[in-house]
Amino acid sequence: MDVVRFIADVNVEKVIIDYLLENGHDVKWIPDYDCEISDEELLKLANAEKRILITNDKDFGELIFLQKRVAAGIILLRVKGQKAQDKVILIKKLLQNYSDKLLNHYIVITKKKIRFILMEGIL
């Protein structure tokens, strides 16, 4: 599997960051930089560095689909119960089976399925 460049929102659990780093991925975790960054600024940073944004925040859907902002790729974690270890398992499945679909997609991960939405205005 190729190294993927990620940027993780403040609401992404450290166990997920640790998993990605342990598996050789390039991860920038926002709490290490600026916990006060706005969603718009975070999206700009992700785009400037061509990183896939990982978040638990549904507001990025509005930025992408209603405001027509572009993104290198977004992974939205929508796991009920919010167990971080469950999210790690789902991200592992995503990376093992769908690594070719990370770029230019808005990806919604739930316990039951992974949904891919191709984004317009591709970088």
N, C-alpha and C positions, 0 to 999 in steps of 0.2 A: 504494500500500500504506500502511495506517495505521501510525503509530508504535506499536511494541509495547514494553512495559516488561518488562525482563528483570533477573534477578539470577543471576550466574554463580558457581558453586562454585569453591573454590580450585584444583580439578583441571582447570578449563577453560582451554585454551591462549589466550594473549594474542592470537594472530592471529584467533581467533574473536571476541574482544571488539572488536578493531580493526575487523573487517568490519562488525559490528553498529553500532558508533558511526559509521563512515563512511557507513552507509546510513540514518542519522537516528534510530536507535532509542535509547531511554533504557535504559542498561545500568549496573547497579551490580555491580562485580567485587569479590568478597569479599577477595582479597589487598590491595586498597586500604583495607580496613576492619579486618578481624579474621581472621587466618589460623587462629586457634584455635577458631573458632565450631563448636559441635556441629551435627550434622545436624538435630536437633530445633529448635535455635535458628534455624538457617538457614531451615527450613521456616516457622517462626513469622514471621520477618522478611519472607519472600516473601509470605506471606498478608496480613500487616499492610499491606504496600505494594502489594498486588495485582499482583505481578510473576510472570512465568513463570520458573521455576527451570531453569537449564541445568546439567547435571552429567554426569560420567563414572562416578558412584557408584551401583551397583545397590541400595545400602542404602535409598534412598528408596522403592523398591518395597515393602519391608517396612513402612515407616512408613505408607504410603498404604493398602495392601491388607490387611495383617495387623493393624495397630494402628488402622486406620480413621481416620487423620488426614486432614484436608482440605487441599487445595492449589488455588491459582488455576490451576496448570498446571505440568507438569514435562516437560522434554525430556531423555531419557537417551541419551547418545551411546555406542553400542556398536560402534565401528569398529575392526575388527582391524587391527593394525599401528600404530594410534594416530597416523596422519599427520594433523597439524592441518589442512593444506590440503584433504585429503579431507573433513574434517568441515565446513569452510567451504562447500564445494560442496554438501554435503547439507543444511546449514542454509539456504542460499540457495534450494534446491529446495523445502524445507519452507515457507519464508516466501512464495515466489512462488505455490505451488500449494495450500497448505492453511492460510493465515493465519486462516481462519474456525474452525479446529479447535484453536487453541492453548489457549484457555481451557477449563478443566474437563476436560482430557485428560492422561493419562499417555502420552507419546509416546516410542516407542523407535525410534531411528534406527540402522540398520545399512547397510552398503554396498549391500545388495540391496533393502531395503524400509524403509518408514516405517509403523510400526504405531501405531494410535490406540486407547487404552482409555479409555472414559468413566469418570470417577471418581465415586463416590458421595459424598454429603456435600458437595455443591457449595457454594462460597462465595457 
